[in-house]
Amino acid sequence: MPAVTDVRLSRPARVWILVLALLLLGGGATAYTLRAASGRQTGAAGASVAGFTLDAGRPGALHVRDTATGRVARLDPSAPGGRVAGGPACDRFHAAGPTALCLVRRPGVPARSYALVLDRRLREVRRVALPGIPSRARVSASGQMLAWTMFATGDSYARSSFSTRTSILDLRTGYLVKNIEQIPLTLGGRRYHAPDVNYWGVSFAADDNRFYATVSTGGRTHLVEGDMKNWSARTLRENVECPSLSPDGTRIAFKKRVSEGPREPWRLYVYDLRSRREHPVAEGRGIDDQALWTDPETLAYGYGGAVWSVPADGTGAPRQLARGATSPAVPR
């Protein structure tokens, strides 16, 4: 049996070893903290690549969320693949005027997210922590009014049991309405109260006061016209979802439920606010999106992992604008 050697360290040596161990542990912890902080900043804010701004590229260029990278991309026929994907990482995106809105889901259970308010250089200027899953995002033409809808439970408007929470942020005052379900609602000419009221899909008028949205209650959906100044809302008609107001403020593109089945229950329609007449557009597939008016006569929307366009007057045919894309926006 080999002899055991008794190795004893002097007191100074033991002290130096302890100091060295503490330094190594402290350095590792510091490095981990810095990496974690960097990861949180990059992941949560989804910072843009240097030089990618809303002003870069040609005026009126279509922006989308690139599904391969999760980043906002700008369509550019001269770029590889026809787009430049250097914007922030978002789950939902919209931009208008000097403002962009980026909804980002955070990992973990229960579902939580951020609403990131960005300037034209796509730098974060405000962050709002939110419960739920990002669903809809809208910025008014002036860039001063923002709205977003979150799924509180469920993951599809086609389901019979889901709950939404829709917020409106006024950048002029900084005031945030966390849930517009609090707004006094008039339905059928009478004040209406019910525990199952849900709002989603806000679209702002040019005056930054009026807005249109969907309200659901009693198993039916309604087109609602809201008034921020008077803090009131009234229903205009039934079976309207995800309204999108035209640039001239005269028409609304919307999803109309044409089937009670869960498979593609909606079709895309346009409603004239003056004549109160509606017509379908030349898109026969089920569109589950809030359409975007890219100009006074054309709609863009997401379907099947791509962004498409179609004339708003019911003529023509759908045309694919971008594969692997969602959340179309035209920052002007």
C-alpha positions, 0 to 999 in steps of 0.5 A: 500500500503506497504511503500517504503524503501529508501536504499542508499549505501555509496560511498565506498560500491558503489565503491566495488560493481562496482569493484566486477562486473568488476572482475566478467565480466572480469573473464567470458570474460577471461574464454570464451576467453581461451575456444574459443582459446582452441577450435580453436586450437583443432578444426583447428589443430586436434591434435593427441592423445599422442603416435599416430605417423606415426612410431607407429605400424608395418612398412607399416601399412595402415592409413585411415581417420576414418569417425566416428571420423574424425581422422586419424586411423591406421589399427591394427588387434589386436586393438578393431575394427581393428584400432586405431583412434588417429591421427589428425582430417582431411577431406583429409589425405596423408603421405609419408616419414617424412611428413603428409598432413592434409586438414581441412575444417573450418566452415562458408561461403564462404568455407575455409580450412587449409592445415596442414603440419605435421611431423612424430610425427604428430605435425604441422610445417606449416599451409596454409589458403585456399579458397574452399573445400578439394578434393585431398592430396598427399605427394611425397615419400621423403616427400619433395613435397606436393600437394593439390586440393580444390574445388572452386565451386561445390562439385563433379567432375561429375558436368559439372560446377566446378572449382579447385585450385591445389597448390604445396609446396616444403618443401626444399625451402618453396616455395608455388605455390598457383595455378599451372594453371600458368604453361605453358601448351603444348597441342597437341604439341602447347602452349595452353591458355584458361580461363577454364583450371583446374588441379587436382590430382597431383602425384609426381615422385621419383625425386621430379621434375616430376609430373603427374596430370589431366588438364581439358579444352574444356570439355575434360580431359588430363593426364599431365606430369609436370616439376618443374625445367623447369616450364612446362607441356605437355599433354600425352593422353586424358580421364585420371583423378586423376593419381597415379604413381606406386612406380617404376614409370612405370605405372599410375592408374587413373579414366577413364570416361566410361559414360556421365551420372552422376551415377558412370561415371568412372572405375579404369584403369592402364596405362603403360607409356612405352607400352602406353597400358591400362587395367581395374582393376577387379573393376566394380564399379564407383570409384571417388578417387585417387587410392593409390599404397600400393605396386608395385602390389596393389591399394587401394581406397575409395568407398561407405564409405569404403577403398578397394584394388584390384590387379593392373594387372587386375586379382583378385577381390576387397577386403574390407580393412576398413569400415567407412574409406577414404583417404588411406595412407601407410607412409614408 
